[in-house]
């Protein structure tokens, strides 16, 4: 189920990777805004893991 291939990215949890893949497919303006918002907080949250 993991389509995540960027090895330099900092999202490490399986649920975070699934949400990343789901949000990446939404190409609308609000979808992209939510995608970047998610990335920002997911990276901060997963720094300790």
PDB file with one MODEL, atoms N, CA, C and O in Angstrom:
MODEL        1
ATOM      1  N   UNK A   1       0.816  -1.189   0.000  1.00  0.00           N
ATOM      2  CA  UNK A   1       0.000   0.000   0.000  1.00  0.00           C
ATOM      3  C   UNK A   1       0.857   1.249   0.000  1.00  0.00           C
ATOM      4  O   UNK A   1       0.353   2.335  -0.286  1.00  0.00           O
ATOM      5  N   UNK A   2       2.125   1.128   0.310  1.00  0.00           N
ATOM      6  CA  UNK A   2       2.986   2.306   0.352  1.00  0.00           C
ATOM      7  C   UNK A   2       3.431   2.687  -1.058  1.00  0.00           C
ATOM      8  O   UNK A   2       4.187   1.953  -1.695  1.00  0.00           O
ATOM      9  N   UNK A   3       2.961   3.835  -1.543  1.00  0.00           N
ATOM     10  CA  UNK A   3       3.407   4.365  -2.817  1.00  0.00           C
ATOM     11  C   UNK A   3       4.457   5.445  -2.598  1.00  0.00           C
ATOM     12  O   UNK A   3       4.959   6.028  -3.560  1.00  0.00           O
ATOM     13  N   UNK A   4       4.780   5.706  -1.387  1.00  0.00           N
ATOM     14  CA  UNK A   4       5.678   6.778  -1.001  1.00  0.00           C
ATOM     15  C   UNK A   4       7.104   6.388  -1.356  1.00  0.00           C
ATOM     16  O   UNK A   4       7.618   5.406  -0.820  1.00  0.00           O
ATOM     17  N   UNK A   5       7.753   7.128  -2.242  1.00  0.00           N
ATOM     18  CA  UNK A   5       9.083   6.738  -2.687  1.00  0.00           C
ATOM     19  C   UNK A   5      10.164   7.748  -2.352  1.00  0.00           C
ATOM     20  O   UNK A   5      11.343   7.444  -2.532  1.00  0.00           O
ATOM     21  N   UNK A   6       9.824   8.920  -1.881  1.00  0.00           N
ATOM     22  CA  UNK A   6      10.820   9.931  -1.584  1.00  0.00           C
ATOM     23  C   UNK A   6      11.538   9.575  -0.292  1.00  0.00           C
ATOM     24  O   UNK A   6      10.949   9.671   0.785  1.00  0.00           O
ATOM     25  N   UNK A   7      12.784   9.171  -0.379  1.00  0.00           N
ATOM     26  CA  UNK A   7      13.516   8.702   0.784  1.00  0.00           C
ATOM     27  C   UNK A   7      14.007   9.833   1.672  1.00  0.00           C
ATOM     28  O   UNK A   7      14.352   9.591   2.829  1.00  0.00           O
ATOM     29  N   UNK A   8      14.050  11.058   1.168  1.00  0.00           N
ATOM     30  CA  UNK A   8      14.533  12.174   1.969  1.00  0.00           C
ATOM     31  C   UNK A   8      13.421  12.827   2.763  1.00  0.00           C
ATOM     32  O   UNK A   8      13.679  13.722   3.567  1.00  0.00           O
ATOM     33  N   UNK A   9      12.200  12.398   2.553  1.00  0.00           N
ATOM     34  CA  UNK A   9      11.060  13.001   3.235  1.00  0.00           C
ATOM     35  C   UNK A   9      11.010  12.544   4.675  1.00  0.00           C
ATOM     36  O   UNK A   9      11.552  11.485   4.992  1.00  0.00           O
ATOM     37  N   UNK A  10      10.389  13.292   5.553  1.00  0.00           N
ATOM     38  CA  UNK A  10      10.462  13.011   6.978  1.00  0.00           C
ATOM     39  C   UNK A  10       9.192  12.422   7.580  1.00  0.00           C
ATOM     40  O   UNK A  10       9.138  12.236   8.795  1.00  0.00           O
ATOM     41  N   UNK A  11       8.179  12.122   6.791  1.00  0.00           N
ATOM     42  CA  UNK A  11       6.986  11.472   7.338  1.00  0.00           C
ATOM     43  C   UNK A  11       7.310   9.995   7.496  1.00  0.00           C
ATOM     44  O   UNK A  11       7.670   9.329   6.526  1.00  0.00           O
ATOM     45  N   UNK A  12       7.184   9.480   8.717  1.00  0.00           N
ATOM     46  CA  UNK A  12       7.641   8.123   8.998  1.00  0.00           C
ATOM     47  C   UNK A  12       6.537   7.155   9.383  1.00  0.00           C
ATOM     48  O   UNK A  12       6.730   5.944   9.279  1.00  0.00           O
ATOM     49  N   UNK A  13       5.392   7.644   9.822  1.00  0.00           N
ATOM     50  CA  UNK A  13       4.340   6.729  10.258  1.00  0.00           C
ATOM     51  C   UNK A  13       3.553   6.229   9.061  1.00  0.00           C
ATOM     52  O   UNK A  13       3.438   6.921   8.050  1.00  0.00           O
ATOM     53  N   UNK A  14       3.012   5.024   9.178  1.00  0.00           N
ATOM     54  CA  UNK A  14       2.271   4.439   8.060  1.00  0.00           C
ATOM     55  C   UNK A  14       0.981   5.208   7.780  1.00  0.00           C
ATOM     56  O   UNK A  14       0.590   5.370   6.624  1.00  0.00           O
ATOM     57  N   UNK A  15       0.317   5.685   8.843  1.00  0.00           N
ATOM     58  CA  UNK A  15      -0.912   6.446   8.617  1.00  0.00           C
ATOM     59  C   UNK A  15      -0.594   7.800   7.981  1.00  0.00           C
ATOM     60  O   UNK A  15      -1.385   8.311   7.188  1.00  0.00           O
ATOM     61  N   UNK A  16       0.552   8.379   8.320  1.00  0.00           N
ATOM     62  CA  UNK A  16       0.967   9.634   7.707  1.00  0.00           C
ATOM     63  C   UNK A  16       1.278   9.474   6.232  1.00  0.00           C
ATOM     64  O   UNK A  16       0.949  10.343   5.424  1.00  0.00           O
ATOM     65  N   UNK A  17       1.912   8.365   5.878  1.00  0.00           N
ATOM     66  CA  UNK A  17       2.232   8.093   4.477  1.00  0.00           C
ATOM     67  C   UNK A  17       0.958   7.863   3.677  1.00  0.00           C
ATOM     68  O   UNK A  17       0.849   8.325   2.542  1.00  0.00           O
ATOM     69  N   UNK A  18      -0.007   7.154   4.255  1.00  0.00           N
ATOM     70  CA  UNK A  18      -1.284   6.930   3.578  1.00  0.00           C
ATOM     71  C   UNK A  18      -2.021   8.247   3.344  1.00  0.00           C
ATOM     72  O   UNK A  18      -2.564   8.470   2.261  1.00  0.00           O
ATOM     73  N   UNK A  19      -2.042   9.113   4.347  1.00  0.00           N
ATOM     74  CA  UNK A  19      -2.704  10.407   4.215  1.00  0.00           C
ATOM     75  C   UNK A  19      -1.976  11.274   3.188  1.00  0.00           C
ATOM     76  O   UNK A  19      -2.620  11.992   2.422  1.00  0.00           O
ATOM     77  N   UNK A  20      -0.661  11.218   3.162  1.00  0.00           N
ATOM     78  CA  UNK A  20       0.141  11.951   2.182  1.00  0.00           C
ATOM     79  C   UNK A  20      -0.256  11.541   0.763  1.00  0.00           C
ATOM     80  O   UNK A  20      -0.492  12.399  -0.088  1.00  0.00           O
ATOM     81  N   UNK A  21      -0.331  10.238   0.508  1.00  0.00           N
ATOM     82  CA  UNK A  21      -0.690   9.747  -0.821  1.00  0.00           C
ATOM     83  C   UNK A  21      -2.112  10.158  -1.203  1.00  0.00           C
ATOM     84  O   UNK A  21      -2.379  10.470  -2.363  1.00  0.00           O
ATOM     85  N   UNK A  22      -3.012  10.158  -0.240  1.00  0.00           N
ATOM     86  CA  UNK A  22      -4.398  10.538  -0.497  1.00  0.00           C
ATOM     87  C   UNK A  22      -4.500  12.026  -0.839  1.00  0.00           C
ATOM     88  O   UNK A  22      -5.191  12.403  -1.786  1.00  0.00           O
ATOM     89  N   UNK A  23      -3.820  12.858  -0.077  1.00  0.00           N
ATOM     90  CA  UNK A  23      -3.898  14.299  -0.301  1.00  0.00           C
ATOM     91  C   UNK A  23      -3.155  14.735  -1.564  1.00  0.00           C
ATOM     92  O   UNK A  23      -3.509  15.746  -2.170  1.00  0.00           O
ATOM     93  N   UNK A  24      -2.148  13.997  -1.957  1.00  0.00           N
ATOM     94  CA  UNK A  24      -1.361  14.360  -3.137  1.00  0.00           C
ATOM     95  C   UNK A  24      -2.168  14.253  -4.425  1.00  0.00           C
ATOM     96  O   UNK A  24      -1.854  14.930  -5.404  1.00  0.00           O
ATOM     97  N   UNK A  25      -3.201  13.414  -4.442  1.00  0.00           N
ATOM     98  CA  UNK A  25      -3.990  13.238  -5.658  1.00  0.00           C
ATOM     99  C   UNK A  25      -4.998  14.356  -5.877  1.00  0.00           C
ATOM    100  O   UNK A  25      -5.501  14.503  -6.991  1.00  0.00           O
ATOM    101  N   UNK A  26      -5.313  15.149  -4.858  1.00  0.00           N
ATOM    102  CA  UNK A  26      -6.275  16.230  -4.981  1.00  0.00           C
ATOM    103  C   UNK A  26      -5.579  17.453  -5.577  1.00  0.00           C
ATOM    104  O   UNK A  26      -4.697  18.029  -4.940  1.00  0.00           O
ATOM    105  N   UNK A  27      -5.962  17.859  -6.793  1.00  0.00           N
ATOM    106  CA  UNK A  27      -5.275  18.925  -7.519  1.00  0.00           C
ATOM    107  C   UNK A  27      -5.996  20.269  -7.457  1.00  0.00           C
ATOM    108  O   UNK A  27      -5.580  21.208  -8.134  1.00  0.00           O
ATOM    109  N   UNK A  28      -7.049  20.390  -6.676  1.00  0.00           N
ATOM    110  CA  UNK A  28      -7.737  21.673  -6.559  1.00  0.00           C
ATOM    111  C   UNK A  28      -6.916  22.611  -5.678  1.00  0.00           C
ATOM    112  O   UNK A  28      -5.964  22.183  -5.025  1.00  0.00           O
ATOM    113  N   UNK A  29      -7.287  23.887  -5.665  1.00  0.00           N
ATOM    114  CA  UNK A  29      -6.559  24.857  -4.844  1.00  0.00           C
ATOM    115  C   UNK A  29      -6.646  24.510  -3.368  1.00  0.00           C
ATOM    116  O   UNK A  29      -5.637  24.525  -2.663  1.00  0.00           O
ATOM    117  N   UNK A  30      -7.849  24.196  -2.897  1.00  0.00           N
ATOM    118  CA  UNK A  30      -7.999  23.848  -1.481  1.00  0.00           C
ATOM    119  C   UNK A  30      -7.314  22.522  -1.161  1.00  0.00           C
ATOM    120  O   UNK A  30      -6.805  22.330  -0.057  1.00  0.00           O
ATOM    121  N   UNK A  31      -7.304  21.615  -2.126  1.00  0.00           N
ATOM    122  CA  UNK A  31      -6.620  20.344  -1.928  1.00  0.00           C
ATOM    123  C   UNK A  31      -5.122  20.525  -1.778  1.00  0.00           C
ATOM    124  O   UNK A  31      -4.494  19.899  -0.923  1.00  0.00           O
ATOM    125  N   UNK A  32      -4.558  21.375  -2.604  1.00  0.00           N
ATOM    126  CA  UNK A  32      -3.123  21.645  -2.500  1.00  0.00           C
ATOM    127  C   UNK A  32      -2.785  22.376  -1.210  1.00  0.00           C
ATOM    128  O   UNK A  32      -1.762  22.105  -0.582  1.00  0.00           O
ATOM    129  N   UNK A  33      -3.648  23.302  -0.819  1.00  0.00           N
ATOM    130  CA  UNK A  33      -3.438  24.029   0.427  1.00  0.00           C
ATOM    131  C   UNK A  33      -3.455  23.066   1.610  1.00  0.00           C
ATOM    132  O   UNK A  33      -2.611  23.159   2.502  1.00  0.00           O
ATOM    133  N   UNK A  34      -4.409  22.149   1.619  1.00  0.00           N
ATOM    134  CA  UNK A  34      -4.491  21.157   2.691  1.00  0.00           C
ATOM    135  C   UNK A  34      -3.293  20.215   2.666  1.00  0.00           C
ATOM    136  O   UNK A  34      -2.803  19.797   3.715  1.00  0.00           O
ATOM    137  N   UNK A  35      -2.821  19.881   1.456  1.00  0.00           N
ATOM    138  CA  UNK A  35      -1.653  19.020   1.307  1.00  0.00           C
ATOM    139  C   UNK A  35      -0.423  19.677   1.930  1.00  0.00           C
ATOM    140  O   UNK A  35       0.297  19.018   2.680  1.00  0.00           O
ATOM    141  N   UNK A  36      -0.164  20.931   1.649  1.00  0.00           N
ATOM    142  CA  UNK A  36       0.996  21.617   2.215  1.00  0.00           C
ATOM    143  C   UNK A  36       0.852  21.825   3.718  1.00  0.00           C
ATOM    144  O   UNK A  36       1.832  21.746   4.459  1.00  0.00           O
ATOM    145  N   UNK A  37      -0.361  22.088   4.159  1.00  0.00           N
ATOM    146  CA  UNK A  37      -0.633  22.238   5.589  1.00  0.00           C
ATOM    147  C   UNK A  37      -0.328  20.920   6.313  1.00  0.00           C
ATOM    148  O   UNK A  37       0.301  20.920   7.371  1.00  0.00           O
ATOM    149  N   UNK A  38      -0.770  19.817   5.746  1.00  0.00           N
ATOM    150  CA  UNK A  38      -0.515  18.498   6.317  1.00  0.00           C
ATOM    151  C   UNK A  38       0.979  18.206   6.363  1.00  0.00           C
ATOM    152  O   UNK A  38       1.490  17.733   7.378  1.00  0.00           O
ATOM    153  N   UNK A  39       1.682  18.488   5.265  1.00  0.00           N
ATOM    154  CA  UNK A  39       3.123  18.226   5.227  1.00  0.00           C
ATOM    155  C   UNK A  39       3.863  18.988   6.315  1.00  0.00           C
ATOM    156  O   UNK A  39       4.738  18.437   6.984  1.00  0.00           O
ATOM    157  N   UNK A  40       3.518  20.228   6.486  1.00  0.00           N
ATOM    158  CA  UNK A  40       4.183  21.056   7.485  1.00  0.00           C
ATOM    159  C   UNK A  40       4.061  20.447   8.875  1.00  0.00           C
ATOM    160  O   UNK A  40       5.061  20.286   9.574  1.00  0.00           O
ATOM    161  N   UNK A  41       2.848  20.111   9.274  1.00  0.00           N
ATOM    162  CA  UNK A  41       2.636  19.592  10.621  1.00  0.00           C
ATOM    163  C   UNK A  41       3.067  18.130  10.760  1.00  0.00           C
ATOM    164  O   UNK A  41       3.488  17.720  11.842  1.00  0.00           O
ATOM    165  N   UNK A  42       2.972  17.343   9.699  1.00  0.00           N
ATOM    166  CA  UNK A  42       3.393  15.948   9.783  1.00  0.00           C
ATOM    167  C   UNK A  42       4.904  15.856   9.950  1.00  0.00           C
ATOM    168  O   UNK A  42       5.394  15.013  10.702  1.00  0.00           O
ATOM    169  N   UNK A  43       5.635  16.703   9.266  1.00  0.00           N
ATOM    170  CA  UNK A  43       7.087  16.695   9.403  1.00  0.00           C
ATOM    171  C   UNK A  43       7.493  17.098  10.817  1.00  0.00           C
ATOM    172  O   UNK A  43       8.370  16.476  11.417  1.00  0.00           O
ATOM    173  N   UNK A  44       6.854  18.138  11.345  1.00  0.00           N
ATOM    174  CA  UNK A  44       7.169  18.573  12.703  1.00  0.00           C
ATOM    175  C   UNK A  44       6.843  17.482  13.714  1.00  0.00           C
ATOM    176  O   UNK A  44       7.615  17.237  14.641  1.00  0.00           O
ATOM    177  N   UNK A  45       5.706  16.832  13.536  1.00  0.00           N
ATOM    178  CA  UNK A  45       5.281  15.808  14.490  1.00  0.00           C
ATOM    179  C   UNK A  45       6.180  14.573  14.444  1.00  0.00           C
ATOM    180  O   UNK A  45       6.448  13.966  15.481  1.00  0.00           O
ATOM    181  N   UNK A  46       6.646  14.198  13.257  1.00  0.00           N
ATOM    182  CA  UNK A  46       7.427  12.979  13.103  1.00  0.00           C
ATOM    183  C   UNK A  46       8.929  13.183  13.267  1.00  0.00           C
ATOM    184  O   UNK A  46       9.686  12.237  13.051  1.00  0.00           O
ATOM    185  N   UNK A  47       9.384  14.351  13.631  1.00  0.00           N
ATOM    186  CA  UNK A  47      10.821  14.567  13.816  1.00  0.00           C
ATOM    187  C   UNK A  47      11.391  13.707  14.930  1.00  0.00           C
ATOM    188  O   UNK A  47      12.540  13.273  14.844  1.00  0.00           O
ATOM    189  N   UNK A  48      10.619  13.454  15.964  1.00  0.00           N
ATOM    190  CA  UNK A  48      11.112  12.670  17.096  1.00  0.00           C
ATOM    191  C   UNK A  48      11.043  11.170  16.876  1.00  0.00           C
ATOM    192  O   UNK A  48      11.572  10.419  17.695  1.00  0.00           O
ATOM    193  N   UNK A  49      10.424  10.708  15.824  1.00  0.00           N
ATOM    194  CA  UNK A  49      10.230   9.267  15.615  1.00  0.00           C
ATOM    195  C   UNK A  49      11.341   8.673  14.797  1.00  0.00           C
ATOM    196  O   UNK A  49      11.335   7.472  14.527  1.00  0.00           O
TER     197      UNK A  49
ENDMDL
END
